[in-house]
């Protein structure tokens, strides 16, 4: 079931015609362990919804809601390599 949710989340990332504007239309609901995430980037201000796109080790891109606490914590941990990566397991 988690794999199906992940695939649905991946399908909800859209790129513009020039390939530079990435938007999320739906968000992955479940917390992603930080040690699975390699990087993140916020969606463009041109998008109808604010979002964060996490790239995982698979690699896969997953849309997340930037207002959720686990998303904020994951971004903080990724930005600061001195914070323990296992904090959000």
Backbone torsions as a table, in degrees:
resi	resn	phi	psi	omega
1	UNK	NA	-39.6	179.0
2	UNK	-64.9	-35.0	178.7
3	UNK	-64.5	-42.0	178.9
4	UNK	-63.6	-40.9	178.2
5	UNK	-64.6	-39.3	178.8
6	UNK	-62.7	-44.9	179.2
7	UNK	-62.6	-41.3	177.2
8	UNK	-62.6	-39.8	178.3
9	UNK	-64.2	-39.0	-179.8
10	UNK	-66.0	-34.7	-178.7
11	UNK	-72.2	-14.2	-176.8
12	UNK	-96.8	16.0	172.2
13	UNK	-100.4	130.6	-177.0
14	UNK	-125.3	138.3	175.0
15	UNK	-107.3	146.1	176.3
16	UNK	-72.7	175.1	-178.5
17	UNK	-58.6	-35.2	-179.9
18	UNK	-84.0	-3.9	174.8
19	UNK	78.8	5.5	-175.1
20	UNK	-104.1	-20.3	-178.5
21	UNK	-102.1	115.8	-179.7
22	UNK	-106.3	127.6	-179.4
23	UNK	-125.2	149.0	174.4
24	UNK	-108.9	137.4	178.3
25	UNK	-112.9	-20.5	173.1
26	UNK	-140.1	156.9	-176.6
27	UNK	-117.4	146.2	173.5
28	UNK	-69.8	128.1	-174.6
29	UNK	-82.2	-35.7	-173.1
30	UNK	-82.5	148.3	177.1
31	UNK	-66.9	136.6	177.9
32	UNK	-101.4	127.6	177.4
33	UNK	-59.3	132.6	-175.8
34	UNK	-59.5	-32.6	-179.1
35	UNK	-69.9	-7.9	174.1
36	UNK	-89.8	-15.8	-173.4
37	UNK	-93.9	132.4	177.8
38	UNK	-99.4	-31.2	178.6
39	UNK	-164.7	172.3	174.8
40	UNK	-145.3	160.0	172.0
41	UNK	-149.1	140.6	176.8
42	UNK	-72.5	153.2	175.3
43	UNK	-73.6	164.5	-178.0
44	UNK	-67.6	151.8	174.8
45	UNK	-68.8	-12.4	177.0
46	UNK	-78.2	-10.6	-178.0
47	UNK	-78.3	151.6	178.5
48	UNK	-68.5	-26.6	178.8
49	UNK	-125.6	142.2	171.7
50	UNK	-73.3	141.5	179.7
51	UNK	-154.8	167.9	174.2
52	UNK	-125.7	131.9	177.8
53	UNK	-106.5	112.9	176.1
54	UNK	-89.7	137.2	172.1
55	UNK	-105.5	127.9	-177.9
56	UNK	-100.3	173.2	-178.9
57	UNK	-66.4	-17.6	-173.5
58	UNK	-56.7	-45.6	-3.5
59	UNK	-88.0	145.3	175.4
60	UNK	-143.0	151.6	175.4
61	UNK	-108.1	130.5	-176.0
62	UNK	-129.4	128.3	177.4
63	UNK	-82.1	138.2	178.2
64	UNK	-137.2	154.0	179.6
65	UNK	-79.5	118.0	-176.2
66	UNK	-68.5	-9.0	-178.6
67	UNK	-91.1	-9.5	179.7
68	UNK	-78.9	143.6	-177.7
69	UNK	-60.2	-41.4	-178.0
70	UNK	-65.4	-31.8	178.8
71	UNK	-70.0	-44.7	178.0
72	UNK	-60.9	-43.3	179.8
73	UNK	-65.0	-41.9	179.5
74	UNK	-61.7	-43.3	179.1
75	UNK	-63.3	-40.5	179.4
76	UNK	-62.6	-43.5	-179.2
77	UNK	-66.6	-41.4	179.1
78	UNK	-65.3	-36.4	179.6
79	UNK	-71.8	-25.7	-176.7
80	UNK	-120.0	97.1	-176.8
81	UNK	-64.4	-12.4	179.2
82	UNK	-79.5	-15.8	177.7
83	UNK	-78.6	139.9	-179.6
84	UNK	-59.9	125.7	-178.6
85	UNK	-68.5	-16.1	-177.3
86	UNK	-93.6	6.6	-177.4
87	UNK	-58.0	-38.0	-174.6
88	UNK	-102.6	20.2	-179.3
89	UNK	-58.4	NA	NA
